[in-house]
Amino acid sequence: GTGAVAVILLSVGAGLGFSSLVGVPLTEISLLMVFVIVGVGVDDVIVVVDFLQRQPPHLSIVERISGALGGAGPAIQLTSLTNLIAFLIAATVDFPGVSYFCLSAGFTLFALFLLTTTLFTALLTFDERRRGAMRLDCLCCIGFGAGDSETGDAEPS
């Protein structure tokens, strides 16, 4: 959850930063791209996590992450590529505000694809290691034993 939000926010920052670097002005309509990026980013994360949950549990963490990204990668790549092409083609329109929006969204979608396939999978690997060590979510330095449940509630003695 937190890693996915971080990846989406970082991609927005990277996309807007690169847009600014190449001289694309930031307009009011460009800020609406955040909603598009959140939608695509959440979809990509759900696809990766779903493929991870489908991996056999007897495999090592690296093999499960590799299998998940191998299965989810083509779907993420296809959606990112088609969205990127659509925004870059739409950037050729004569209306400057829409053109700036589409250029910024294209750069941000590319950053989202890169960060999802690299940073998010790295964070997912750390999370799988945490889960394998039976550590809590927010307080990962605290583990729970065999008598504890996932929520940290101990069984009555």
Summary of the structure (lengths in Angstrom):
residues: 157
radius of gyration: 19.3
end to end distance: 33.5
largest distance: 72.4
contacts: 461
relative contact order: 0.17
helix: 71%
strand: 3%
